[in-house]
Each structure stands twice: as C-alpha cells, then as structure tokens.
C-alpha cells in the first residue's frame, strides 16, 4: 500500500495509460479522482474501477484554466487534500510539416503543453498549503528522440520535459517534487485505432511490435508502475528527472 492515505488527481484517466495509472494507484491504497473530456467514457471507467477503492470522476478540458481549477477543487472537496497530480491528458499527431494544418498544431500544443500548465498552476496553492506533494507529467520517448513526420507531437513532448525540469527546480523548495514519465510505444485504444485505420493492419501491428529493441509494445500497466514509483516516496531523491520506459528505443 505505497500510496495509503494519499489522494491523487489523474487527467485523461478514462482510458489508456491514464486509466491504468488510476487502477494501479487504487491498488496501492490511494483515493483517486480521474478527469477526462469524454464524460460517457469517464462515467463507465469510474464504475468499473469502483470495486478497487475510492474513485470519482470530473469531466473537463485541461486546455481550460477554469476546468483545471474545477478538477483540483473537486479533488480537495472530496478528500480534503491533493497529494499527487498526474498530468496525463494528451493527444497524438502523425503528420509531416507540409500537410500539418494550423488547427492540428494548435490542438496538439494546447492540449499537451498548456494542459499541463493549467493543472500545475491550479494545484500549487493547495500543495504549498499542505506542505508538499508530487507531480508527475507524461512526456514521451518522442520528446527525447525525434520521430519522422511528427513535428507537432515531438515539439509538444520536448516542451513537456523542459517544462517539468523548470517547475521542478522552482517547486522543490516547497517540498513539491516534480518528475516526468516518458513512455515508449504502448498498447492503448489510440494505438489500436491507428492499426485498425491503416491500409494493412497486420503489417502496421508488426511494425509497432518491432518499434523498440524489446520487440513488443508495452502494456499500459507496465507504464503505470513507473508513475507509481514517481508518485511514491520510493523516488524521494528524484527531482526534475525523466523516467524513460521505452523498451530500449532511445538507447539506440
């Protein structure tokens, strides 16, 4: 029970890695509030995870400061504290620069970068008042190594990593530890959609499996274990770090 008596807010928690983090945190003893822009999916996820512990949901868009504040305030209202914030909400983009439209660029950067700014800014007063906390941002292997035809996503995740480092050195004086979790290719609904919509799904799935030296994609629960480490006292000396869990992709 590494998170016993702790309260966590997880954005983008209705599916994929966010959902897996919520599940792992509940199993570790935390009370969890998950937020998501998809209200129907959020409701279903809360119901499915309710047998594991105290879990609640709040619908909202992390691109909105008002919504971000609502997420934080709801967590504090329910549990009296907010010990852990996991900034997981994000969207992907695979589009070469020549075809990348302005609206897609704006959507990716606003969701993936501003969406962390709004939540972190909203949570800081509460964490300072209670004497500390832990913030985990979701970076990516693609914030470390550029992948072809993904300028918007590469840029956004590179920004997340530097944002994390910057706020980490500012907030540690308040006993608020900030670190980034950088996953590699992971079996999420978004990845499955990419397979299903491809011209040759079997070939696409094989290509994804061979993406990293480990020769398979990650299970979301494997990545969630990294979030658990960063959110617990086990990582007590980690400040502004990037925990890379990518099956060896960036090592080569």
N, C-alpha and C positions, 0 to 999 in steps of 0.2 A: 504493500500500500504506500508507494513512494509519494503519492500526492494526497494522502489523507488530510482532511480538513482544509483543503485548498479549493479555490474557486477559479474556473478557467472560462474565458470567452474565446471562441474559435470562429473566425469569419470564414465564409464559404464552406460551412460544415455539413451541408446537406448531402454531399456525395464525394466520391473520390478520396483524395488524401485527407481532406478536412474531416470527412466522416470517420475515417479510420483513426485519426488523432482523437476525435471525440470518444470513440469506443475504447481506445487504449487508456485514455485519461480516466474514464469512468471505472475501468477495471483496476486502475491504480488508486482509486479512492476519492477522486476529485468530484466536486459538483460542477456540472458543465452547462454552459449556455452556448448554443450554436446559432449563428446568424447566417442568413442566405437571402439572395434576391428572389429566389424561387420559393414562394410561400407554400405551394402544394407539396413540393418535394421536402421542404423543411418540416412540415407537419408530419409527413409519413416517417421521416427519419427519427424525429423525436419519439414518436410512438414505438418504433422498432427498437430504439435504444433504451427505452424507459425501464426495461427489466434489469438493466445493468447498474442503475443508480439514479441520482438526482440529475435530470436533464430537462432543459427548457429551450425554447426557440424564440427568436425575434427576427421578424422579416425586415430587411432593409438593404440599402445600396451603399457600399463603402465609399463610393465616389461623392456621397453627400455628407458634409460635416454634421448636419442635423441628424441624419440616420446613424452615423457613427456614434454620436453622443447618446442617442437613444439606446443603442446596443450596450454601451458601457453602463449607463444609468440603470437599465433594466437588470443587468447582472448584479450591480450593487444593491438594488432594491430587493432582489430575491434572496441574496445571500449575505449582505452586509459588507462585502469586500470583493475585490477583484485581484487575485494573486498572480494570475497568469493570463497573458494575452497572446494568442496565436493569430498572426496576420496571414491567413492562408488564401483568401479570396483572390482570384486572378483569372485571366483569360489568355488563350494562346493565339498565335498568329503565324501562319506559314505563307509568306507572300514576298516575292522579290521586290526590290525597291521600285522598279519601273512600273509595277502593277499595284503597288501599295497605295490605296486611296487615303486621303486625309482623315476621313471619318474612322477608318480602321486604326490608323496610327494613334489618333486621339483616344479611341476606346481602350486600346491596349495600355498606353502610358497612363491614362487617367485611372483605370482600374487597378493596374499592377503597382503603380507607384503612389499616386495620390491616395489610393485606397488604403495604403499603409500609413501615410501621413495623417489622415483624418482620425484613424483609430488610435494611433500612438499619442497624438496631441490630446485626444479626448481622455485617455486613460491616465496620463501623467499626474494630474492633480490628485486623483484618488490613490494612486500608488505612493506618491510622496507623503500624503496624509497618513497612510497606514504604515509607513516606514520601509517600503520597498516592494519589489515584485519582479516578475520575469516576463520578458517579451521575446517571442520567437517569430521571426519573419520567414516567409517562404521565398527563398531565392531559387536558383536552378544551376545545374551544370552549364546551362547556356548563358549564365551571367559571368562565367569564367572562361569558357571556350566558345567562340562564335561558331554557329552552325549556318550553312548556306541558306539563302532565301528566307531568313527570319530576322530582318533588321529591327523590326518593332519589338519583338519578344526578347531578342538579345539585348537591346538597349534597355528595356524595362527591367530585366533581371540583373543586369550590371548595375543599374541605378539602385535597385533594392539592396544589393550587397554594400555599396558605398553609403547609402542611407543608414543601414544598420550599424556600420562602423562609426559613422559620425555621431549618431544619437547615443551609441554605447558609451563613448568616452565622455559625453556630457551627463549622462544619467547615472553612471556608476556611483557618483558622489552621494546619490540619494538611495543607494542600495537597490537600484533597479538594474538588473542585468539583462542586456540585450544581445542576442545572437541570431544568426541566420542558419536555417536548414536548407541545404542545396541538393535536392533530389535529382536523380537521373531519370531515364525513361521508366514510367510506372504504369501499371495496368489500371487505368481509370476509365470511366464512361467516355471521357473526351478522346482518349486514345482509341477506344473501341469504335467510336463514331468515325474516326479517321480511317480505320481499317474497312469498315462497312461501306464507306462512301468512295473508296478507291476503285480504280479500274480493275485491279486484280487483288482482291482482299487477301488471298493466300500468300501472294508474293509480298504484300505490304506487311503482313504479320511476321513473315520470316525475316524481312529486313529489320523490323523493330526488335525481334529477338536477338539479332546479331549486332545490334547497335553498340553494345558495350562488351568488353572482353569477357565478362561473366556469361555472355551468350544467352541471356534471358532478360525479360523486363522484371521490374520489381513489383512485389505485391504492396499495395498501399499500407498494409500493417507493418511491413518492414520499415518503411519510411517513418511511420508514426512512432516507432521505437526511438528514432533519432529526436523527434520532438519531445518525447517523454524525458530523454536524457537532458536536453537543454532546459526543460521546464522544471526539472527536479534539482535538488541540492547535490546530486552526483556530479553536476557540471559546475561546481561552485567557483572554479577559477577561470571559467570561460567568459570572456567579455569581448564583444565585437568580433567573434570568430565566425567562421563559415564551416559548418559540419557537412562535408560532401559525402553523399551516399549515392554513387552513380555507377556501381559495378565496374569501376576502372576506366570509365570513358575519358575523364580528364587526365588520368595518369599517362595516357599515351599521346 
